[in-house]
């Protein structure tokens, strides 16, 4: 795993990955941000990640995942493009700092997954205040599929029913149920209960609407996480 940008975001990502036993290389141009004592298990390279020579020194040819996590969208786009086109990195994840630039973070720039903190925060706020509504938490950039969430009301049509007895709409799949602060893996014998936070994948917007109707949503998914 290679991370371009050792600011707060880059270091936070690295810390989580290192905790999970992942080998991490951090590339940072600013010497003041290179802090080996803060992340002693990480490898560090002081270099400009926008330069081919720097990425060659980082051994990007053998890299499975590249994360462009700097605070500059232009840099993240250049790093993503170089990683994908020049080094064939299988998976490129890029940080989007400004929502107005989201439309650029596509396959054309080598980006497999674009992560926009402002968009994610907006979705989480909507989820917190929209009990009973189907909320789109994120949309997968390479398809029309979305991760959606709905907190079941007491009068939901599926409340009290076994999951195995409920036929989900076509192009929908349950992912997880959050209940009382605990994650419940859906199984045919599990039941839907009022207050459950149901997370599901909907492949199309039509599937979102159908899923919302099945679960008793008062409105369709808020289309805020995928608009440019």
C-alpha positions in Angstrom: 0.0 0.0 0.0 1.4 3.4 -1.0 -0.1 6.7 0.3 0.7 10.0 -1.3 0.4 12.8 1.2 1.4 12.5 4.9 -0.9 15.2 6.3 -3.5 14.4 8.9 -5.6 12.4 6.5 -2.7 10.4 5.1 -1.3 9.6 8.5 -4.7 8.6 9.9 -5.2 6.2 7.0 -1.7 4.8 7.4 -2.2 4.3 11.2 -5.3 2.2 10.6 -3.7 0.1 7.9 -0.6 -0.5 10.0 -2.8 -1.6 12.9 -4.2 -4.2 10.6 -0.8 -5.4 9.6 -0.6 -3.8 6.2 2.7 -2.7 4.8 2.5 1.1 4.2 4.8 3.5 2.3 4.1 7.2 2.8 5.3 9.6 0.1 5.6 13.3 1.2 7.3 16.2 -0.4 7.3 18.5 2.7 10.0 17.4 5.2 8.1 19.0 8.1 5.3 16.3 7.6 7.7 13.4 7.7 7.3 12.0 11.2 8.8 8.5 11.5 8.4 8.5 15.2 4.7 9.0 14.9 4.4 5.9 12.6 7.5 3.8 13.2 6.1 0.8 11.4 5.6 2.8 8.2 8.1 3.3 5.4 8.7 6.9 4.4 9.9 8.6 1.2 10.5 12.3 0.9 9.7 13.0 -2.7 7.2 14.6 -5.1 4.5 12.0 -5.9 3.7 13.9 -9.1 7.1 12.9 -10.6 7.6 9.7 -12.4 11.1 9.2 -10.9 9.6 9.5 -7.4 7.0 6.8 -8.0 9.7 4.6 -9.6 11.8 5.0 -6.4 8.7 4.0 -4.4 8.4 0.7 -6.3 5.0 1.5 -7.6 5.3 -1.3 -10.2 4.7 -3.8 -7.3 2.0 -1.7 -5.5 -1.4 -3.2 -5.2 -3.2 -0.1 -3.9 -2.4 3.6 -4.3 -4.0 6.2 -2.2 -3.8 9.8 -3.3 -4.6 11.6 0.0 -3.1 15.1 -0.3 -5.0 18.3 0.3 -4.7 19.3 -3.3 -7.2 17.9 -5.8 -4.9 18.6 -8.8 -2.1 16.6 -7.1 -4.4 13.7 -6.3 -5.6 13.6 -9.9 -2.0 13.6 -11.3 -0.9 10.9 -8.9 -3.9 8.8 -9.7 -3.3 9.1 -13.5 0.4 8.2 -13.2 -0.3 5.3 -10.9 -2.8 3.8 -13.2 -1.4 4.5 -16.6 2.4 4.4 -16.0 2.6 1.7 -13.3 -0.7 -0.3 -13.8 -1.6 -0.1 -10.1 -4.7 -2.3 -9.8 -6.6 -0.2 -7.3 -6.4 3.6 -7.0 -8.2 5.5 -4.3 -8.3 9.3 -4.4 -9.3 11.9 -1.9 -11.7 14.7 -3.2 -11.1 17.9 -1.2 -13.7 20.1 -3.0 -17.1 18.7 -4.0 -17.1 20.9 -7.2 -14.2 18.8 -8.4 -15.9 15.4 -8.0 -16.8 15.1 -11.6 -13.1 14.8 -12.5 -12.4 11.8 -10.3 -13.3 9.1 -12.7 -11.6 6.2 -14.6 -10.4 8.8 -17.2 -8.0 10.1 -14.5 -7.2 6.6 -13.2 -9.4 6.8 -10.2 -11.2 3.6 -9.1 -12.7 4.9 -5.9 -13.2 8.6 -5.1 -13.7 9.6 -1.5 -15.3 13.0 -0.7 -15.4 13.8 3.0 -17.9 16.7 2.5 -20.3 14.4 0.6 -19.9 11.6 3.2 -20.5 14.1 6.1 -23.7 15.4 4.3 -25.0 11.8 3.9 -24.3 11.0 7.6 -26.1 14.1 8.7 -29.1 13.2 6.5 -29.0 9.7 7.9 -29.1 11.1 11.5 -32.1 13.3 10.9 -34.1 11.2 8.5 -35.5 8.3 10.5 -37.9 6.5 8.2 -36.4 7.8 5.0 -34.2 5.9 2.6 -30.9 7.7 2.6 -28.1 7.1 0.0 -24.9 6.9 1.9 -22.6 6.5 -1.1 -22.6 5.6 -4.8 -20.1 3.3 -6.2 -18.2 5.3 -8.9 -17.8 2.5 -11.4 -21.5 1.6 -11.5 -25.0 2.8 -10.7 -25.0 0.8 -7.5 -25.5 2.6 -4.2 -25.2 1.9 -0.5 -28.5 2.9 1.2 -29.7 3.1 4.7 -33.1 3.2 6.4 -34.1 3.1 10.1 -37.2 1.0 10.4 -40.2 2.6 12.0 -42.6 0.7 14.3 -45.2 0.5 11.5 -42.8 -0.7 8.8 -44.4 -3.4 6.7 -41.4 -5.8 7.5 -41.2 -5.1 11.2 -41.3 -8.4 13.1 -40.9 -10.5 9.9 -38.1 -13.0 9.3 -35.7 -11.9 6.7 -36.0 -15.2 4.9 -39.8 -14.5 4.4 -39.3 -11.1 2.8 -38.7 -11.0 -0.9 -36.3 -8.2 -1.7 -36.8 -6.2 -4.9 -34.7 -7.3 -7.9 -31.2 -5.8 -7.9 -31.1 -5.3 -4.1 -29.1 -7.1 -1.4 -29.0 -6.7 2.3 -25.5 -5.9 3.7 -25.9 -5.3 7.5 -28.4 -4.5 10.2 -27.3 -2.2 13.0 -29.3 -2.9 16.2 -28.6 -1.4 19.6 -25.1 -0.5 18.6 -24.3 -4.0 17.4 -23.8 -5.2 13.9 -26.1 -8.1 12.9 -25.3 -10.2 9.8 -28.6 -10.8 8.0 -29.6 -14.4 7.9 -33.0 -16.0 6.9 -33.9 -16.6 10.5 -33.1 -13.1 11.7 -36.0 -10.7 12.0 -36.5 -7.1 11.1 -37.2 -5.0 14.2 -38.4 -1.4 14.7 -35.4 0.8 15.1 -33.1 -1.4 13.0 -30.7 0.5 10.8 -30.9 -1.5 7.6 -28.0 -1.2 5.1 -28.4 -2.5 1.6 -27.0 -2.3 -1.9 -29.3 -1.1 -4.6 -28.0 -1.5 -8.1 -30.4 1.0 -9.8 -32.5 4.0 -8.8 -35.6 1.9 -9.5 -34.3 -0.7 -7.0 -33.9 2.1 -4.4 -37.5 3.2 -4.8 -38.8 -0.4 -4.6 -36.7 -1.1 -1.5 -37.9 2.0 0.2 -41.5 1.0 -0.5 -40.8 -2.5 0.9 -39.3 -1.2 4.1 -41.9 1.5 4.6 -39.8 4.6 3.7 -41.6 7.9 3.8 -39.5 9.2 0.8 -37.0 8.0 -1.8 -33.3 8.0 -1.2 -31.8 11.5 -1.1 -29.9 11.9 -4.3 -27.1 14.0 -2.8 -24.1 11.7 -2.7 -23.6 11.3 -6.4 -24.5 14.6 -8.0 -21.4 16.6 -9.4 
